[in-house]
Amino acid sequence: MKKNKSYIYIFLILIICISISVFAFVKFSPTPGVGDIPYTWSRGINQNVSTSDTVTLIAQNKTYTIQIKNGNTVYDAMNTLENTKGSNFTFHTKEYSGLGNFIDDINGSKGTPGNYWIYYVNNKEAPIGISKYVLKSGDVISWEQGAF
């Protein structure tokens, strides 16, 4: 009888652990398509992007065209631009756990408390940090300073 109780306790603990895992997965999984902005929470490959596609970045009334590769994020594209000879583009970021990288300054212009850099993809505010948003060909990334 005592042995059967042990099995029952182990079984109940296993059921509780599985229930908690399922709840956590459902509760904290991203909802694709929120705001009709294509994005991914990982650096997975976006099948809609070929190796020679471009995106447009607009910041401080300057427009840049950036060549992207499969799976490039906004952060990757900005790094490419910063490392392009003659672009005169610089930026600095701060990483927030679970959210990704967010911009501290663009071309030396820092955000101030209450007035931060916010980016938009195709005129819609992006829901995640720049290191998490996977680009697709033709995307237009625009940066504005605004209040949260």
N, C-alpha and C positions, 0 to 999 in steps of 0.2 A: 504494500500500500504506500509506504514511504517513497519507494522508487517511482511509482506512478505520479505522486505529487511533484517530484522533482522534474519529471518530463512536462507536466502541465505548466509549471512555473517557467521553465525554459521556453516552452511554446508561447506562452503569453508575452514574455519579454521579447521574443523574436517578432511577434505580431506588432507589438508597440513600436519597436525599432523600425520596422517596415512602414508602418503608418506615419511615423514622424518623417521618414525619408521622403515618402510620396508627398506629404504636405509641404515640406521645404522645397521640393522640386517644383511643384505647381505654384506655390506662393512667390518664389523668387526667380522663376524663369522669365526671360524677356518676352514681350508680346510683339512679334514681327508685324511690321506695317503700321505701327502707331503713328498717326499723323501723316500717313502715306509717304513717309520718308524711308527709302530702302537703307537698311543698316544691319549690321550683325554685331553681336557682343563678343565675337572672337575675331581673330585675324584670319578667318577662313577665306577661301578663294571665292570671289564673286564671278560666276561664269559669264556674266555679261561684259566683262572687260577683257580686251585683247592686249597684246604687249605694246601696241603703238597708239593707244588712246590718249586723249588730253582732257584736262579739266581747266576751268578758269578760276582764278583767285582774285578777289577784289578787296583791297585794304587801303585805307587812307587815300581814296580817290585815284589809286593806281590799279591797273589791270594787268595780270600776269597769266600767261598760258603755260601750263605745266604738263609734261608728258608723264603718264602713269603706267604702272604695270599691274598685272593681275594681283588682286588682294591689297593694293595700296590703300592706306588710310589717309585722312586729311593730314595727320602728323607726318606721314611719309612724304606726301606731296610737298608740304611746306619745307621739309628737310631738303628735298631735291631742289626746290627753288632757292633756298638759302645757300646751297652749295654750287649753284650755277654761276659761273663767272660773269660778272657785270650786272647781276640782278639787283644788287644793293638792297636785298631783302634780309631782314634778321627777325628772329623771334625767340622768346624764352617761355618756358612752360613750368607748371607745377603739377605734380601728379597727386591725384586724390584716389585713395584706395577704392576699388570697385567701380569708379566712374571714368578713370583714365586721366589723360593729360588735359589741362586747361591753360589757356594763354595768360601770361603775366604781362608781356609787352610785345608790340609789333613795331619794328623799326625804331626802337627806343621810346615809343609812346606807351607808358604804363597805364594799366587800369587803376582806378582809385577806389577806395571803399565805397560801395554803393553804385559804382560806375565801372563795370567790368567789360572785357571783350566778350562779345557773343557772336557765334558764327551761325550762318544760315546756309542751307543747301537748297538751291533752286527756290529761293525766297521763302523757305520755311525754316523756323528755328530748329536747330538740331537737338535731338533728345539726349545725346551722350557726348562724352569727351572726344577730342580729335584723334586720340590714339585708338579709338574703338569704332569709328565710323568708316566703313569700307566704301570707297568711291566707285562710281561707274562712269563710263565715258560720257562726256558732255556736261557733267555736273558743274554748277556754278557755285563756288564757295565765296560768300561775302562776309566781311568782318565789320562789326559796328560796336561802338561803345554804348552800353545801355545799363540801366539799373535792373536789379533782380527784385 
